[in-house]
């Protein structure tokens, strides 16, 4: 298993508070206390919450991931961890 070799040592969530926005939060994660990935988006899509890895716009107008997992197992593992932290952050957020 790939995630047995790398350990996610920290996840930080910044909740985005806009009612009309599909973007719900932005996450940063740290791998093995030595490598950080910022700007992972938590998005509310047609089939529920998902994550979008950091990307940039190409000259043609499409978006390409800057950093991403190389296999489905790792992507799912990261998604599960980030969405769990997102739910925890929502529960801890002060009521408005």
C-alpha positions, -999 to +999 in steps of 0.1 A: +000+000+000+013+034-010+000+053+021+019+028+043+051+044+030+040+080+034+022+094+065-001+124+064+011+142+096-011+173+095-042+185+077-054+221+081-089+233+069-100+268+060-138+269+056-150+292+029-182+310+039-202+319+008-237+306+005-238+305-033-204+288-037-196+252-044-162+257-029-167+247+008-131+248+021-094+248+012-071+223+028-034+220+033-017+187+042+017+178+054+034+145+045+060+130+068+064+163+086+085+175+057+064+181+025+034+204+023+006+206-003-016+237-002-048+247-020-066+214-021-102+224-026-132+208-009-160+211-034-197+203-031-205+186-064-236+169-079-227+136-062-215+150-029-182+164-016-150+157-034-115+172-034-097+190-062-059+190-062-040+223-067-040+232-104-032+260-128-048+273-160-032+264-192-029+289-221-057+269-238-080+276-209-082+242-193-068+233-158-039+209-151-031+195-116+002+208-103+005+180-078-016+148-075-017+112-063-005+087-089-031+061-080-067+058-070-059+042-036-038+072-025-063+097-039-091+080-019-070+079+012-062+116+010-099+124+002-111+105+032-087+122+056-094+157+042-132+152+043-131+139+078-111+170+089-136+192+070-165+176+089-146+181+122-139+217+114-176+223+105-186+208+139-161+230+158-170+262+139-188+289+159-224+294+150-233+325+131 
